[in-house]
Amino acid sequence: MVEDEPNVVNFIEQGLREEGFTVDVATDGETALDFIQMNAYDLIILDVLLPKVDGRQVAQTARANGIATPILMLTALDAVDDRVAGLESGADDYLVKPFAYRELLARVRARTRRFDSPTETTASTLRCADLTLNRLTRDVERGGKKIILTAKEFALLEFLMMHSNQVLSRTQLADHVWGYDYYNQSNVVDVYIGYLRRKIDDGSAVSLINTVRGVGYKLSAE
């Protein structure tokens, strides 16, 4: 998200994090271009009026550099010419301030859905052996027993279950769940894996969360 108004940043960031998204924030166009070049994002939410480099120039530069990530442009400029200019600069969608959060969320989901795999898009319930996770109700059970998870624990488990039987590196897990916050907490993935193991694997005959030495972790019943 590229936005320089603190109230708007807090409003959108909190809402998206509560929905399970990981959000990186840049408050000027120059920083935004650095972020976009260094990371593969699912969506860029981009304000037009920004310090240093304006949003349209950010979009143009991103497209010129071959970055195809969907861009949802936000602006207080609601004239038709302004909307056209935003779309012509490389934006995929346009939302005029002030907007209802529900509309923003609907557009975010619509723009990110096409990048999900078919399984991720259609499955509201993820399963691995006797472990189930309902992405709509956010309920988690193992062997019929309900497990209470924090928001970060849920996000980490969901990502592991979305990629069950695949080895995920600590960096992959951290980038998905914590984003840029990770770099100040170098052992946070190991700590949270420990939390999940105590809640999910302790007392069970089969451990589902497996360490792949020197690489990362894998959720698997095998």
Contacts in CASP RR format, 6 or more apart in sequence:
PFRMAT RR
TARGET T0000
AUTHOR 0000-0000-0000
METHOD contacts of the structure
MODEL  1
MVEDEPNVVNFIEQGLREEGFTVDVATDGETALDFIQMNAYDLIILDVLL
PKVDGRQVAQTARANGIATPILMLTALDAVDDRVAGLESGADDYLVKPFA
YRELLARVRARTRRFDSPTETTASTLRCADLTLNRLTRDVERGGKKIILT
AKEFALLEFLMMHSNQVLSRTQLADHVWGYDYYNQSNVVDVYIGYLRRKI
DDGSAVSLINTVRGVGYKLSAE
1 9 0 8 1.000
1 12 0 8 1.000
1 13 0 8 1.000
1 16 0 8 1.000
1 23 0 8 1.000
1 24 0 8 1.000
1 25 0 8 1.000
1 26 0 8 1.000
1 44 0 8 1.000
1 45 0 8 1.000
2 25 0 8 1.000
2 26 0 8 1.000
2 27 0 8 1.000
2 28 0 8 1.000
2 29 0 8 1.000
2 32 0 8 1.000
2 44 0 8 1.000
2 45 0 8 1.000
2 46 0 8 1.000
2 47 0 8 1.000
2 50 0 8 1.000
2 55 0 8 1.000
2 58 0 8 1.000
3 9 0 8 1.000
3 12 0 8 1.000
3 25 0 8 1.000
3 27 0 8 1.000
3 45 0 8 1.000
3 47 0 8 1.000
3 50 0 8 1.000
3 74 0 8 1.000
4 27 0 8 1.000
4 28 0 8 1.000
4 47 0 8 1.000
4 49 0 8 1.000
4 50 0 8 1.000
4 51 0 8 1.000
5 47 0 8 1.000
8 47 0 8 1.000
8 74 0 8 1.000
8 97 0 8 1.000
9 25 0 8 1.000
9 27 0 8 1.000
11 101 0 8 1.000
12 23 0 8 1.000
12 45 0 8 1.000
12 101 0 8 1.000
12 104 0 8 1.000
13 23 0 8 1.000
13 25 0 8 1.000
15 101 0 8 1.000
15 105 0 8 1.000
16 23 0 8 1.000
16 105 0 8 1.000
16 108 0 8 1.000
17 23 0 8 1.000
17 151 0 8 1.000
18 151 0 8 1.000
19 105 0 8 1.000
20 151 0 8 1.000
20 154 0 8 1.000
20 155 0 8 1.000
21 108 0 8 1.000
22 155 0 8 1.000
22 175 0 8 1.000
22 176 0 8 1.000
22 177 0 8 1.000
22 178 0 8 1.000
22 179 0 8 1.000
23 179 0 8 1.000
24 35 0 8 1.000
24 39 0 8 1.000
24 41 0 8 1.000
24 179 0 8 1.000
24 180 0 8 1.000
26 32 0 8 1.000
26 34 0 8 1.000
26 35 0 8 1.000
27 50 0 8 1.000
27 51 0 8 1.000
28 50 0 8 1.000
28 51 0 8 1.000
28 52 0 8 1.000
28 53 0 8 1.000
29 50 0 8 1.000
29 51 0 8 1.000
29 52 0 8 1.000
29 53 0 8 1.000
29 54 0 8 1.000
29 55 0 8 1.000
29 57 0 8 1.000
29 58 0 8 1.000
30 52 0 8 1.000
30 53 0 8 1.000
31 52 0 8 1.000
32 44 0 8 1.000
32 46 0 8 1.000
32 50 0 8 1.000
32 53 0 8 1.000
32 55 0 8 1.000
32 58 0 8 1.000
33 53 0 8 1.000
33 58 0 8 1.000
33 61 0 8 1.000
33 62 0 8 1.000
35 41 0 8 1.000
36 44 0 8 1.000
36 58 0 8 1.000
36 62 0 8 1.000
36 67 0 8 1.000
36 69 0 8 1.000
37 65 0 8 1.000
37 67 0 8 1.000
39 175 0 8 1.000
40 69 0 8 1.000
41 69 0 8 1.000
42 69 0 8 1.000
42 70 0 8 1.000
42 112 0 8 1.000
42 115 0 8 1.000
43 69 0 8 1.000
43 70 0 8 1.000
43 71 0 8 1.000
43 72 0 8 1.000
43 108 0 8 1.000
43 111 0 8 1.000
43 112 0 8 1.000
44 62 0 8 1.000
44 69 0 8 1.000
44 70 0 8 1.000
44 71 0 8 1.000
44 72 0 8 1.000
45 72 0 8 1.000
45 74 0 8 1.000
45 108 0 8 1.000
46 55 0 8 1.000
46 58 0 8 1.000
46 59 0 8 1.000
46 71 0 8 1.000
46 72 0 8 1.000
46 73 0 8 1.000
46 74 0 8 1.000
46 91 0 8 1.000
47 55 0 8 1.000
47 73 0 8 1.000
47 74 0 8 1.000
47 75 0 8 1.000
48 54 0 8 1.000
48 55 0 8 1.000
48 56 0 8 1.000
48 73 0 8 1.000
48 74 0 8 1.000
48 75 0 8 1.000
48 77 0 8 1.000
48 82 0 8 1.000
48 86 0 8 1.000
49 55 0 8 1.000
49 75 0 8 1.000
49 76 0 8 1.000
49 77 0 8 1.000
50 58 0 8 1.000
53 61 0 8 1.000
55 73 0 8 1.000
55 89 0 8 1.000
56 85 0 8 1.000
56 86 0 8 1.000
56 89 0 8 1.000
57 89 0 8 1.000
59 71 0 8 1.000
59 73 0 8 1.000
59 86 0 8 1.000
59 89 0 8 1.000
59 90 0 8 1.000
59 91 0 8 1.000
60 89 0 8 1.000
60 90 0 8 1.000
62 69 0 8 1.000
62 71 0 8 1.000
62 90 0 8 1.000
63 89 0 8 1.000
63 90 0 8 1.000
70 92 0 8 1.000
70 93 0 8 1.000
70 111 0 8 1.000
70 112 0 8 1.000
71 90 0 8 1.000
71 91 0 8 1.000
71 92 0 8 1.000
71 93 0 8 1.000
72 91 0 8 1.000
72 92 0 8 1.000
72 93 0 8 1.000
72 94 0 8 1.000
72 95 0 8 1.000
72 104 0 8 1.000
72 107 0 8 1.000
72 108 0 8 1.000
72 111 0 8 1.000
73 86 0 8 1.000
73 87 0 8 1.000
73 91 0 8 1.000
73 93 0 8 1.000
73 94 0 8 1.000
73 95 0 8 1.000
74 95 0 8 1.000
74 96 0 8 1.000
74 97 0 8 1.000
74 99 0 8 1.000
75 82 0 8 1.000
75 86 0 8 1.000
75 94 0 8 1.000
75 95 0 8 1.000
75 96 0 8 1.000
75 97 0 8 1.000
76 96 0 8 1.000
76 97 0 8 1.000
77 83 0 8 1.000
77 96 0 8 1.000
78 96 0 8 1.000
83 94 0 8 1.000
83 96 0 8 1.000
86 94 0 8 1.000
87 94 0 8 1.000
92 111 0 8 1.000
93 107 0 8 1.000
93 111 0 8 1.000
95 103 0 8 1.000
95 104 0 8 1.000
95 107 0 8 1.000
113 121 0 8 1.000
119 162 0 8 1.000
120 162 0 8 1.000
123 135 0 8 1.000
124 134 0 8 1.000
124 135 0 8 1.000
124 136 0 8 1.000
125 132 0 8 1.000
125 133 0 8 1.000
125 134 0 8 1.000
125 135 0 8 1.000
126 132 0 8 1.000
126 133 0 8 1.000
126 135 0 8 1.000
126 158 0 8 1.000
126 161 0 8 1.000
126 162 0 8 1.000
126 164 0 8 1.000
127 133 0 8 1.000
127 161 0 8 1.000
128 161 0 8 1.000
128 164 0 8 1.000
128 208 0 8 1.000
128 219 0 8 1.000
128 220 0 8 1.000
128 221 0 8 1.000
129 206 0 8 1.000
129 208 0 8 1.000
129 221 0 8 1.000
130 142 0 8 1.000
130 143 0 8 1.000
130 144 0 8 1.000
131 140 0 8 1.000
131 141 0 8 1.000
131 142 0 8 1.000
131 143 0 8 1.000
131 161 0 8 1.000
131 200 0 8 1.000
131 208 0 8 1.000
132 139 0 8 1.000
132 140 0 8 1.000
132 141 0 8 1.000
132 142 0 8 1.000
133 139 0 8 1.000
133 140 0 8 1.000
133 154 0 8 1.000
133 157 0 8 1.000
133 158 0 8 1.000
133 161 0 8 1.000
134 140 0 8 1.000
135 158 0 8 1.000
138 154 0 8 1.000
139 146 0 8 1.000
140 146 0 8 1.000
140 147 0 8 1.000
140 148 0 8 1.000
140 149 0 8 1.000
140 154 0 8 1.000
140 157 0 8 1.000
141 147 0 8 1.000
142 200 0 8 1.000
142 204 0 8 1.000
147 199 0 8 1.000
147 200 0 8 1.000
148 199 0 8 1.000
149 157 0 8 1.000
149 196 0 8 1.000
149 199 0 8 1.000
150 195 0 8 1.000
152 177 0 8 1.000
152 178 0 8 1.000
152 192 0 8 1.000
153 192 0 8 1.000
153 195 0 8 1.000
153 196 0 8 1.000
153 199 0 8 1.000
155 176 0 8 1.000
155 177 0 8 1.000
156 173 0 8 1.000
156 177 0 8 1.000
156 189 0 8 1.000
156 192 0 8 1.000
156 193 0 8 1.000
156 196 0 8 1.000
157 196 0 8 1.000
157 200 0 8 1.000
157 219 0 8 1.000
159 168 0 8 1.000
159 173 0 8 1.000
159 176 0 8 1.000
159 177 0 8 1.000
160 168 0 8 1.000
160 173 0 8 1.000
160 209 0 8 1.000
160 217 0 8 1.000
160 218 0 8 1.000
160 219 0 8 1.000
161 219 0 8 1.000
163 219 0 8 1.000
164 218 0 8 1.000
164 219 0 8 1.000
164 220 0 8 1.000
165 218 0 8 1.000
165 219 0 8 1.000
165 220 0 8 1.000
165 222 0 8 1.000
166 218 0 8 1.000
167 212 0 8 1.000
167 215 0 8 1.000
167 216 0 8 1.000
167 217 0 8 1.000
167 218 0 8 1.000
168 216 0 8 1.000
168 217 0 8 1.000
168 218 0 8 1.000
169 215 0 8 1.000
169 216 0 8 1.000
170 189 0 8 1.000
170 190 0 8 1.000
170 216 0 8 1.000
170 217 0 8 1.000
173 189 0 8 1.000
173 216 0 8 1.000
173 217 0 8 1.000
174 182 0 8 1.000
174 188 0 8 1.000
174 189 0 8 1.000
175 182 0 8 1.000
177 189 0 8 1.000
177 192 0 8 1.000
178 185 0 8 1.000
178 188 0 8 1.000
182 188 0 8 1.000
182 189 0 8 1.000
189 217 0 8 1.000
193 209 0 8 1.000
193 217 0 8 1.000
196 209 0 8 1.000
197 207 0 8 1.000
197 209 0 8 1.000
200 208 0 8 1.000
200 209 0 8 1.000
201 207 0 8 1.000
201 208 0 8 1.000
201 209 0 8 1.000
206 221 0 8 1.000
208 219 0 8 1.000
208 220 0 8 1.000
208 221 0 8 1.000
209 217 0 8 1.000
209 218 0 8 1.000
209 219 0 8 1.000
210 217 0 8 1.000
210 218 0 8 1.000
210 219 0 8 1.000
210 220 0 8 1.000
211 217 0 8 1.000
212 218 0 8 1.000
END
